[in-house]
Amino acid sequence: EFRSDRSIVLAAVAQNGHALRFAGDALRADQEVVLAAVMQDSTALQYAAERLKVDPKVLLATLPSNKMGPPPPRRQGEGAAAGGPLTPSKASLASRTWRDIH
């Protein structure tokens, strides 16, 4: 059954966190599956097993600041010394690029 197939459920929740509601009980209690779901949509937490609803790692993943990942490392010569700070458009591009490669 698809509801109990870990790889199918992981793929589904990565695309739509609310797919977690259709997962079997064991997968709604699987930390990795729940993390994938709440990283995609933090409101998917409502479908997680009770013990994961209070899990610090899962709760931390629901915060908006944890969805982008760390900023990309600066290369030598970038930043203030090489023409000023990043503008909002440059920062946005850097963040999107970082997310795309991770």
N, C-alpha and C positions, 0 to 999 in steps of 0.2 A: 504494500500500500504506500502511496506517495507521501502521506502524512507522517510516515515513520522513516522515510528515506532521508538520512541526514544530508547527503549532498544535494538532493533536490530542494529540501527546505532551506538550506544555506543559500543556494542560488536564488530562491524565491524571495527570501527576506532581504537579501542584498539589493534587490530591485524594488521591493515594496515591503517595508517593515511590518505593515499590517497583515502580511501573509502569515505571520507568526500565529495568528488566531486559528489557522487551519492545521497547524502542526500538532502532532500527537503529544501527549502529556510528557513523555520522556524528553522530547526535543524542546518543549517549552521550559524544561528544567535544565537544559544544556546551556552552560554559560556562554560558550562560543556562538551558538545560534542566537541567543538573546542579545548578545553584544552586537552581532551583525544587524539584527533587526532595529535596535535602538539607535545605532549609528546612522541608519538610513532614515529613521523617523522615531524620535524620542517618545512619541505617544504610543508606540507599540509596546512599551513597558507594561501596559495594562493586561497584555496577554501572556506575560511571563509567569512562571511558577512563583508562588508566594515568596519563597526563600530568595529568589533572585531580584524581587522587587525592592529588597533592602540590601542587596549586595553592593558594597562600596564601589567596586570596579564597574558594575553595570550602571549604577547611579552617576558615576563620574562620566561615563560615556554619553549620558543624556544631555550633558551641558553643551551649549552651542560652541563654546571655544574648543571643544575636543573633536569637532568634526573636520576641521581643516588640517590638523596635524601641525607639526612644527614648521616654522618658516624655513625656506631653503637656505643653505649656507651661502654666505656672500663670497664672491670670488675677489681676489686681490684687485684693488683699484675701483671697487664698487662702493657706493654709499656716499656719505657726505664729502669725503676727500676727492671723489671723482665726479663732482657735479651736483652735489646736494643730496638731500634725503629722497627717498622714494616718494613719488607723487601717488595719490590714491589710485590712478589708473595703472601705474607700474606695480604697486603693491598688490592690486587685484589680480593682475596678470601673473605675478609671481606665486600667489596663493593658488590660483587655478592650476598652474603648471605643476606645483608641488602635489596637489591632490591627484592630478592625472597620472603621475608616475608612481604613486604609492597606493 
